[in-house]
Amino acid sequence: MSQFDHKRLFLPGPVEVRREILEAQTAPMIGHRGGDFAGLFARLQGKLKRAFFTDSRVVVSGSSGSGLWEGAIRCGVRDGRKVLHLTGGAFSERWADVSRANGLQVDTLQVDWGRAHKPEMVAEALGKARYDAVCAVHNETSTGVTNPIQAIGEVVNQHDDTLFFVDTVSGFLGTELRVDDWGIDIALTSSQKAFALPPGIAFAAVSDRLLERAKTIRQRGYYFDLLTLEKSLLKNNTPSTPPIALMVAADVQMDAILEEGIEARWARHRAMRDATHKWALARGFGLYAQAGYRSDTVTTIENTLGIDVDAMADYMLNEAGFVMDKGYGAIKGKTIRLPHMGDVTMDMLNEVLCGLDAFMA
C-alpha cells in the first residue's frame, strides 16, 4: 500500500483512473466556441467512431448515461406508440422507469435477475405487438449478465419500423460491441466504467434512422434532443457548455486504447474474467450470472460461503487499500461484484484476490 497515495477503487464504476488521465484534466482551459475546441471535438469524434465501430456520429453529452436513456426514448418513440424494455436487473428496470416517467406506453420482457434475454424471447414479443423501439442493456452491471445483443439485433431488424436501443454503459470498451454490424440505432455509454475516465461525460453512437424518427416527434425535450445535438455536432461543437476537461481526458485515453487495440482490450477483459471465475469456483463460491452469458467486465459472485460483506469491505479498505463492492440492489450482500474493467491489469486483479484470500483465511 505504501507505493500508493490513495485508496484504490475496485468498484464497477466509478473505476480507478490512471494518473496520466487525471492529469490530462489540468490542461489550460479553452473556450468552447473557438477553434481549439472544434479541433478537440473533431479528434475525439473520429476516435470514438472507431471505438463504437460505426460510420455514423457519436454524440457527446455532459451527463451520465442515464440522461441519454431519456434522449433515446424521447427522440425515438412516437406519441401513442409503445416501447419494449428487456428487463432483468437494476439498470434495465430503471431505464423502463425512465420511459414511464416520460409518459410512454411501456411493455417489459422480464427475466429473473442473473438470466439473459434470448433472441427467441424477443421474436415472440415482437410477434404479439408493434413497438417503436426495443430497449436492451448490453451488460447488466448489477447481475454480471451480458445479453446477446448481436442476435437480438438480428431479430429486431426484421421489423422495419422498430428501432433498437442499447445501453452499453459497462460493456463499451470492455467487451465486443459493433454498432453498425449489429443494427443498433443508439448505443449509449458512460465514462466511468470500462472507458476508465472520471464520471460526468456520456457518449452515444446514433444512427441516421433514429435521427429521421426524431424529425417526426414534436416534443423531444430540450437538453437531450438528438437533432439539436446533431446540429452542433456538424460544427464540431455542442449546443450547451461541454465538460471540456473530461473531453481532453477522453482524447488522451482514446489514444491509449487505440494503441492497445480495441480487440486486444476486449481480450484482456476476457482473460481477467476467466481468472476471476477460476478463483471464485476454487474457493466454493457460485457465479450468479447464467452460464454462457457471463460478463467480461464484472463478475457477480454468489455469496454461497456467507461471508460478512461489510467486514470484507472494511478489511479490504484498511488492510489491502481497495474500495470494494458489496453487491447491488435486491442482491446486495447476497452477492459480491468483482469488476475487472477499464485499466485494471492482471496484477491488480491478483492483488485484490490475494487480499480476499487473506480476509477469508
SENUKE-623233 format. One line per field, with one value per residue (C-alpha): residue number from 0; chain; x, y negated, z; residue in one letter. Coordinates in Angstrom, 1 decimal, decimal comma, always signed. Layout:
N
seq = c(NUM / ...) $
mol = c(A / ...) $
px = c(X / ...) $
py = c(Y / ...) $
pz = c(Z / ...) $
type = c(A / ...) $
***
This chain:
361
seq = c(0 / 1 / 2 / 3 / 4 / 5 / 6 / 7 / 8 / 9 / 10 / 11 / 12 / 13 / 14 / 15 / 16 / 17 / 18 / 19 / 20 / 21 / 22 / 23 / 24 / 25 / 26 / 27 / 28 / 29 / 30 / 31 / 32 / 33 / 34 / 35 / 36 / 37 / 38 / 39 / 40 / 41 / 42 / 43 / 44 / 45 / 46 / 47 / 48 / 49 / 50 / 51 / 52 / 53 / 54 / 55 / 56 / 57 / 58 / 59 / 60 / 61 / 62 / 63 / 64 / 65 / 66 / 67 / 68 / 69 / 70 / 71 / 72 / 73 / 74 / 75 / 76 / 77 / 78 / 79 / 80 / 81 / 82 / 83 / 84 / 85 / 86 / 87 / 88 / 89 / 90 / 91 / 92 / 93 / 94 / 95 / 96 / 97 / 98 / 99 / 100 / 101 / 102 / 103 / 104 / 105 / 106 / 107 / 108 / 109 / 110 / 111 / 112 / 113 / 114 / 115 / 116 / 117 / 118 / 119 / 120 / 121 / 122 / 123 / 124 / 125 / 126 / 127 / 128 / 129 / 130 / 131 / 132 / 133 / 134 / 135 / 136 / 137 / 138 / 139 / 140 / 141 / 142 / 143 / 144 / 145 / 146 / 147 / 148 / 149 / 150 / 151 / 152 / 153 / 154 / 155 / 156 / 157 / 158 / 159 / 160 / 161 / 162 / 163 / 164 / 165 / 166 / 167 / 168 / 169 / 170 / 171 / 172 / 173 / 174 / 175 / 176 / 177 / 178 / 179 / 180 / 181 / 182 / 183 / 184 / 185 / 186 / 187 / 188 / 189 / 190 / 191 / 192 / 193 / 194 / 195 / 196 / 197 / 198 / 199 / 200 / 201 / 202 / 203 / 204 / 205 / 206 / 207 / 208 / 209 / 210 / 211 / 212 / 213 / 214 / 215 / 216 / 217 / 218 / 219 / 220 / 221 / 222 / 223 / 224 / 225 / 226 / 227 / 228 / 229 / 230 / 231 / 232 / 233 / 234 / 235 / 236 / 237 / 238 / 239 / 240 / 241 / 242 / 243 / 244 / 245 / 246 / 247 / 248 / 249 / 250 / 251 / 252 / 253 / 254 / 255 / 256 / 257 / 258 / 259 / 260 / 261 / 262 / 263 / 264 / 265 / 266 / 267 / 268 / 269 / 270 / 271 / 272 / 273 / 274 / 275 / 276 / 277 / 278 / 279 / 280 / 281 / 282 / 283 / 284 / 285 / 286 / 287 / 288 / 289 / 290 / 291 / 292 / 293 / 294 / 295 / 296 / 297 / 298 / 299 / 300 / 301 / 302 / 303 / 304 / 305 / 306 / 307 / 308 / 309 / 310 / 311 / 312 / 313 / 314 / 315 / 316 / 317 / 318 / 319 / 320 / 321 / 322 / 323 / 324 / 325 / 326 / 327 / 328 / 329 / 330 / 331 / 332 / 333 / 334 / 335 / 336 / 337 / 338 / 339 / 340 / 341 / 342 / 343 / 344 / 345 / 346 / 347 / 348 / 349 / 350 / 351 / 352 / 353 / 354 / 355 / 356 / 357 / 358 / 359 / 360) $
mol = c(A / A / A / A / A / A / A / A / A / A / A / A / A / A / A / A / A / A / A / A / A / A / A / A / A / A / A / A / A / A / A / A / A / A / A / A / A / A / A / A / A / A / A / A / A / A / A / A / A / A / A / A / A / A / A / A / A / A / A / A / A / A / A / A / A / A / A / A / A / A / A / A / A / A / A / A / A / A / A / A / A / A / A / A / A / A / A / A / A / A / A / A / A / A / A / A / A / A / A / A / A / A / A / A / A / A / A / A / A / A / A / A / A / A / A / A / A / A / A / A / A / A / A / A / A / A / A / A / A / A / A / A / A / A / A / A / A / A / A / A / A / A / A / A / A / A / A / A / A / A / A / A / A / A / A / A / A / A / A / A / A / A / A / A / A / A / A / A / A / A / A / A / A / A / A / A / A / A / A / A / A / A / A / A / A / A / A / A / A / A / A / A / A / A / A / A / A / A / A / A / A / A / A / A / A / A / A / A / A / A / A / A / A / A / A / A / A / A / A / A / A / A / A / A / A / A / A / A / A / A / A / A / A / A / A / A / A / A / A / A / A / A / A / A / A / A / A / A / A / A / A / A / A / A / A / A / A / A / A / A / A / A / A / A / A / A / A / A / A / A / A / A / A / A / A / A / A / A / A / A / A / A / A / A / A / A / A / A / A / A / A / A / A / A / A / A / A / A / A / A / A / A / A / A / A / A / A / A / A / A / A / A / A / A / A / A / A / A / A / A / A / A / A / A / A / A / A / A / A / A / A / A / A / A / A / A / A / A / A / A / A / A / A / A / A / A / A / A / A / A / A / A / A / A / A / A / A / A / A / A / A) $
px = c(+0,0 / +2,9 / +3,5 / +0,0 / -1,1 / -4,8 / -7,2 / -7,7 / -11,2 / -12,1 / -15,7 / -17,9 / -18,0 / -16,5 / -13,3 / -9,7 / -8,4 / -4,7 / -2,7 / -2,0 / -5,7 / -6,3 / -3,5 / -4,8 / -7,8 / -5,4 / -4,5 / -5,2 / -8,9 / -10,1 / -13,2 / -15,8 / -16,8 / -13,3 / -11,1 / -9,2 / -12,3 / -13,5 / -10,2 / -10,6 / -14,1 / -13,2 / -10,2 / -12,3 / -15,2 / -13,0 / -11,6 / -15,0 / -16,4 / -13,6 / -14,4 / -18,1 / -17,5 / -19,8 / -19,7 / -22,4 / -21,9 / -21,1 / -23,0 / -21,0 / -23,1 / -22,2 / -24,2 / -24,3 / -25,6 / -29,0 / -29,5 / -29,1 / -31,7 / -34,1 / -32,8 / -33,2 / -36,8 / -37,9 / -36,5 / -37,3 / -40,8 / -43,8 / -46,9 / -49,3 / -46,7 / -45,2 / -41,7 / -40,5 / -37,9 / -35,9 / -35,6 / -33,7 / -31,6 / -31,4 / -30,4 / -32,6 / -35,5 / -34,6 / -34,5 / -38,1 / -38,9 / -37,5 / -39,8 / -42,8 / -41,8 / -41,9 / -45,4 / -44,7 / -46,6 / -44,2 / -44,2 / -41,5 / -40,0 / -38,8 / -36,3 / -35,1 / -32,1 / -29,0 / -30,6 / -30,1 / -32,6 / -32,7 / -33,4 / -36,3 / -38,0 / -37,7 / -39,0 / -42,1 / -42,8 / -42,4 / -44,8 / -47,5 / -47,4 / -45,9 / -43,2 / -41,5 / -38,3 / -36,8 / -34,5 / -31,9 / -29,0 / -25,8 / -24,0 / -26,2 / -23,9 / -26,0 / -26,0 / -23,0 / -25,0 / -24,1 / -27,1 / -26,6 / -27,1 / -25,9 / -28,5 / -31,3 / -30,4 / -30,9 / -34,5 / -35,3 / -34,1 / -36,6 / -39,2 / -38,6 / -40,4 / -38,8 / -35,6 / -33,0 / -31,7 / -28,8 / -27,3 / -23,6 / -22,6 / -20,5 / -19,9 / -18,3 / -14,5 / -14,6 / -16,5 / -17,4 / -19,8 / -20,1 / -22,8 / -23,3 / -22,9 / -25,3 / -28,1 / -28,1 / -29,8 / -28,3 / -25,6 / -25,1 / -22,4 / -20,8 / -17,2 / -16,7 / -16,7 / -14,5 / -13,6 / -11,7 / -12,4 / -13,8 / -17,6 / -19,5 / -19,5 / -21,6 / -21,4 / -23,8 / -23,4 / -26,6 / -28,0 / -29,5 / -32,7 / -33,0 / -32,5 / -35,1 / -37,6 / -36,8 / -37,9 / -41,4 / -41,6 / -42,6 / -41,8 / -38,4 / -37,3 / -34,5 / -31,2 / -31,1 / -32,7 / -30,7 / -31,5 / -30,2 / -27,1 / -26,6 / -26,9 / -24,0 / -22,0 / -21,8 / -19,9 / -17,7 / -19,5 / -22,2 / -25,3 / -24,6 / -21,4 / -19,4 / -17,2 / -14,0 / -11,6 / -13,2 / -13,1 / -9,4 / -9,0 / -11,1 / -9,0 / -5,8 / -7,4 / -8,6 / -5,0 / -4,0 / -7,0 / -6,3 / -2,6 / -3,6 / -6,1 / -9,8 / -10,0 / -6,9 / -8,6 / -11,6 / -9,3 / -7,6 / -11,0 / -11,9 / -8,7 / -9,4 / -12,9 / -11,6 / -9,1 / -11,8 / -14,2 / -11,4 / -10,6 / -14,2 / -15,1 / -12,0 / -13,0 / -16,5 / -18,3 / -21,0 / -21,3 / -24,6 / -24,9 / -26,2 / -23,6 / -22,7 / -23,8 / -21,2 / -19,8 / -16,3 / -16,2 / -17,8 / -18,2 / -21,1 / -20,2 / -22,9 / -22,1 / -22,6 / -20,0 / -22,0 / -19,1 / -19,8 / -19,6 / -19,3 / -16,4 / -14,9 / -15,1 / -13,6 / -10,7 / -10,0 / -10,1 / -7,9 / -5,6 / -5,3 / -6,1 / -9,0 / -12,6 / -14,8 / -18,3 / -20,9 / -23,4 / -26,2 / -29,9 / -32,0 / -28,9 / -26,7 / -25,0 / -26,1 / -23,5 / -20,2 / -19,2 / -15,6 / -15,1 / -12,2 / -12,8 / -11,1 / -7,4 / -7,3 / -4,4 / -4,0 / -1,5 / -4,1 / -6,7 / -4,4 / -3,7 / -7,4 / -7,9 / -5,0 / -6,5 / -9,8 / -7,9 / -6,2 / -9,6 / -11,1 / -8,1) $
py = c(+0,0 / -2,4 / -2,9 / -4,4 / -7,8 / -6,9 / -4,0 / -2,4 / -1,8 / +1,7 / +0,9 / +1,5 / -2,3 / -4,7 / -2,8 / -3,6 / -6,2 / -6,4 / -9,3 / -10,3 / -10,7 / -12,6 / -15,0 / -15,5 / -17,3 / -20,0 / -21,3 / -25,0 / -25,7 / -26,6 / -28,3 / -26,0 / -28,3 / -28,6 / -26,7 / -24,8 / -23,2 / -22,4 / -20,6 / -18,6 / -17,7 / -16,5 / -14,4 / -12,8 / -12,2 / -10,2 / -8,1 / -7,4 / -6,3 / -3,7 / -2,5 / -2,1 / -0,5 / -3,0 / -5,2 / -7,5 / -10,1 / -9,9 / -12,3 / -13,8 / -14,7 / -16,4 / -14,0 / -10,4 / -7,7 / -8,0 / -11,2 / -9,5 / -6,9 / -9,8 / -11,2 / -7,9 / -7,3 / -11,0 / -11,1 / -7,6 / -6,7 / -8,5 / -9,6 / -6,8 / -4,1 / -1,5 / -0,7 / +2,7 / +2,8 / +6,0 / +6,1 / +8,4 / +6,3 / +2,9 / +0,8 / +2,3 / +1,9 / -1,7 / -2,5 / -1,3 / -3,6 / -6,5 / -5,7 / -5,5 / -8,9 / -10,4 / -9,2 / -6,4 / -3,2 / -0,6 / +3,2 / +5,2 / +8,6 / +9,6 / +12,3 / +13,3 / +11,5 / +13,3 / +14,6 / +13,4 / +12,4 / +14,7 / +13,7 / +16,1 / +14,3 / +11,0 / +12,6 / +13,9 / +10,5 / +8,6 / +11,1 / +10,2 / +6,3 / +3,5 / +1,3 / -1,8 / -0,7 / +2,2 / +1,1 / +3,6 / +3,5 / +4,9 / +5,6 / +5,5 / +4,2 / +5,3 / +9,0 / +9,5 / +10,7 / +9,9 / +10,1 / +11,5 / +8,1 / +9,1 / +11,9 / +9,7 / +7,0 / +9,5 / +10,2 / +6,5 / +5,5 / +7,9 / +5,3 / +2,3 / -0,3 / +0,8 / -0,8 / +0,9 / -1,0 / +0,4 / -0,7 / +0,4 / -1,6 / +1,2 / +3,0 / +0,4 / +0,9 / +3,9 / +6,5 / +6,8 / +4,3 / +3,4 / +0,8 / +0,8 / +4,5 / +5,3 / +2,9 / +0,7 / -2,7 / -4,1 / -2,6 / -4,8 / -4,7 / -6,5 / -7,4 / -5,8 / -2,1 / -0,2 / -3,6 / -4,3 / -8,0 / -10,1 / -10,3 / -13,1 / -12,6 / -10,2 / -9,1 / -7,6 / -6,3 / -7,4 / -6,1 / -8,0 / -6,0 / -7,4 / -11,0 / -10,5 / -9,2 / -12,2 / -14,6 / -13,1 / -13,8 / -17,3 / -17,1 / -15,7 / -17,5 / -20,1 / -19,0 / -15,6 / -16,4 / -14,4 / -16,8 / -19,8 / -17,8 / -16,8 / -20,4 / -21,4 / -18,2 / -19,0 / -22,2 / -20,2 / -21,6 / -21,1 / -23,1 / -23,8 / -24,1 / -20,8 / -19,2 / -20,3 / -18,8 / -15,4 / -15,6 / -16,3 / -13,3 / -11,2 / -12,2 / -11,2 / -7,9 / -7,1 / -7,3 / -4,7 / -2,5 / -2,6 / -1,9 / +1,2 / +2,2 / +2,4 / +6,1 / +6,7 / +4,7 / +7,0 / +10,0 / +8,5 / +8,2 / +11,8 / +13,1 / +11,3 / +12,6 / +16,2 / +15,7 / +14,4 / +17,3 / +19,8 / +18,1 / +17,9 / +21,5 / +22,9 / +21,3 / +22,6 / +19,5 / +19,7 / +17,5 / +15,6 / +14,9 / +17,6 / +19,8 / +18,6 / +15,0 / +14,0 / +10,6 / +9,8 / +6,7 / +7,6 / +10,9 / +11,1 / +13,8 / +15,7 / +15,4 / +19,1 / +19,1 / +16,5 / +14,1 / +10,8 / +8,4 / +5,4 / +6,9 / +7,9 / +4,3 / +2,9 / +5,4 / +4,7 / +0,9 / +0,9 / +3,8 / +4,0 / +0,4 / +1,2 / -0,2 / +2,8 / +3,5 / +5,4 / +6,3 / +4,1 / +3,5 / +6,6 / +8,8 / +6,7 / +8,8 / +12,0 / +11,3 / +9,5 / +7,8 / +8,1 / +5,5 / +6,4 / +3,4 / +0,4 / +0,1 / +2,9 / +5,2 / +8,9 / +7,8 / +5,5 / +8,2 / +10,7 / +8,1 / +8,0 / +11,7 / +12,3 / +9,7 / +11,6 / +14,8 / +13,2 / +12,0 / +15,4 / +17,2) $
pz = c(+0,0 / +0,6 / -3,1 / -3,5 / -2,2 / -2,1 / -1,6 / -5,0 / -6,4 / -7,2 / -8,0 / -11,1 / -11,5 / -10,8 / -11,6 / -10,8 / -13,2 / -14,2 / -13,0 / -16,6 / -17,3 / -14,1 / -15,0 / -18,5 / -17,0 / -15,7 / -19,2 / -19,6 / -20,2 / -23,7 / -24,9 / -26,3 / -29,2 / -30,7 / -33,0 / -30,3 / -29,0 / -32,6 / -33,1 / -29,9 / -30,7 / -34,2 / -33,0 / -30,3 / -32,8 / -35,1 / -32,3 / -30,8 / -34,1 / -34,4 / -30,8 / -31,5 / -34,9 / -36,6 / -39,6 / -38,2 / -35,4 / -31,7 / -29,5 / -26,6 / -23,5 / -20,3 / -18,2 / -17,0 / -19,4 / -17,7 / -19,5 / -22,8 / -21,8 / -21,8 / -25,0 / -26,8 / -25,8 / -26,2 / -29,7 / -30,8 / -29,5 / -31,1 / -29,4 / -28,9 / -29,7 / -27,4 / -26,3 / -25,2 / -22,4 / -21,8 / -18,0 / -15,7 / -13,4 / -11,6 / -14,6 / -17,2 / -14,8 / -14,1 / -17,9 / -18,1 / -15,2 / -17,2 / -20,1 / -17,8 / -16,2 / -19,7 / -20,2 / -22,7 / -23,1 / -21,7 / -22,0 / -20,4 / -21,3 / -17,8 / -16,9 / -13,5 / -12,3 / -13,4 / -16,5 / -20,1 / -22,7 / -25,6 / -29,2 / -29,4 / -26,5 / -28,3 / -31,5 / -29,6 / -28,1 / -31,4 / -32,9 / -30,5 / -30,6 / -32,6 / -30,9 / -31,9 / -30,1 / -28,2 / -25,3 / -24,1 / -21,7 / -23,2 / -19,9 / -16,8 / -14,2 / -11,2 / -12,2 / -14,4 / -17,3 / -20,9 / -23,2 / -26,8 / -28,4 / -31,9 / -32,0 / -30,5 / -33,1 / -35,9 / -34,6 / -34,0 / -37,5 / -39,1 / -38,1 / -40,3 / -38,1 / -34,8 / -33,6 / -31,4 / -28,4 / -26,4 / -23,0 / -23,1 / -20,0 / -18,5 / -21,8 / -24,1 / -24,5 / -22,3 / -24,4 / -28,0 / -29,5 / -33,2 / -33,6 / -37,4 / -37,9 / -35,1 / -36,4 / -33,3 / -33,6 / -30,4 / -28,2 / -25,2 / -22,5 / -19,6 / -18,9 / -15,5 / -16,4 / -18,9 / -20,6 / -17,3 / -17,1 / -14,2 / -14,2 / -15,8 / -19,5 / -21,7 / -25,3 / -27,8 / -31,3 / -33,1 / -36,4 / -39,3 / -38,8 / -35,2 / -36,4 / -39,1 / -36,5 / -34,2 / -37,0 / -36,7 / -32,9 / -31,8 / -28,1 / -27,9 / -24,7 / -24,7 / -23,2 / -24,8 / -28,1 / -30,6 / -33,5 / -31,6 / -30,7 / -34,3 / -35,5 / -33,2 / -33,9 / -37,6 / -36,5 / -34,1 / -31,1 / -28,5 / -28,0 / -24,3 / -22,3 / -22,6 / -20,0 / -21,6 / -19,1 / -19,4 / -23,2 / -23,0 / -20,8 / -23,1 / -26,1 / -24,2 / -23,1 / -26,6 / -27,8 / -25,2 / -26,0 / -29,8 / -29,1 / -27,0 / -29,7 / -29,1 / -29,7 / -27,6 / -24,8 / -25,1 / -24,9 / -21,7 / -20,1 / -21,0 / -19,5 / -16,2 / -16,3 / -16,7 / -13,8 / -11,6 / -12,3 / -11,6 / -8,3 / -7,2 / -8,1 / -6,5 / -3,2 / -3,2 / -4,4 / -7,1 / -10,2 / -10,2 / -13,9 / -16,3 / -17,8 / -21,4 / -20,7 / -18,0 / -18,3 / -19,4 / -17,3 / -14,0 / -12,2 / -9,8 / -7,3 / -5,3 / -1,6 / -1,1 / +1,7 / +3,7 / +4,3 / +6,0 / +3,1 / +5,4 / +7,3 / +3,9 / +2,6 / +5,8 / +5,7 / +2,0 / +2,6 / +5,7 / +5,1 / +1,3 / +0,3 / -2,0 / -2,0 / -2,7 / -3,8 / -1,6 / -4,3 / -5,7 / -5,2 / -4,5 / -4,3 / -2,1 / +0,4 / -1,3 / -4,0 / -4,4 / -7,6 / -8,8 / -11,6 / -14,0 / -16,2 / -17,6 / -17,0 / -14,4 / -15,0 / -14,1 / -11,4 / -9,8 / -10,0 / -8,3 / -5,6 / -4,9 / -5,0 / -2,6 / -0,3 / -0,3 / +0,4 / +3,4 / +4,7 / +4,4 / +5,9) $
type = c(M / S / Q / F / D / H / K / R / L / F / L / P / G / P / V / E / V / R / R / E / I / L / E / A / Q / T / A / P / M / I / G / H / R / G / G / D / F / A / G / L / F / A / R / L / Q / G / K / L / K / R / A / F / F / T / D / S / R / V / V / V / S / G / S / S / G / S / G / L / W / E / G / A / I / R / C / G / V / R / D / G / R / K / V / L / H / L / T / G / G / A / F / S / E / R / W / A / D / V / S / R / A / N / G / L / Q / V / D / T / L / Q / V / D / W / G / R / A / H / K / P / E / M / V / A / E / A / L / G / K / A / R / Y / D / A / V / C / A / V / H / N / E / T / S / T / G / V / T / N / P / I / Q / A / I / G / E / V / V / N / Q / H / D / D / T / L / F / F / V / D / T / V / S / G / F / L / G / T / E / L / R / V / D / D / W / G / I / D / I / A / L / T / S / S / Q / K / A / F / A / L / P / P / G / I / A / F / A / A / V / S / D / R / L / L / E / R / A / K / T / I / R / Q / R / G / Y / Y / F / D / L / L / T / L / E / K / S / L / L / K / N / N / T / P / S / T / P / P / I / A / L / M / V / A / A / D / V / Q / M / D / A / I / L / E / E / G / I / E / A / R / W / A / R / H / R / A / M / R / D / A / T / H / K / W / A / L / A / R / G / F / G / L / Y / A / Q / A / G / Y / R / S / D / T / V / T / T / I / E / N / T / L / G / I / D / V / D / A / M / A / D / Y / M / L / N / E / A / G / F / V / M / D / K / G / Y / G / A / I / K / G / K / T / I / R / L / P / H / M / G / D / V / T / M / D / M / L / N / E / V / L / C / G / L / D / A / F / M / A) $
***
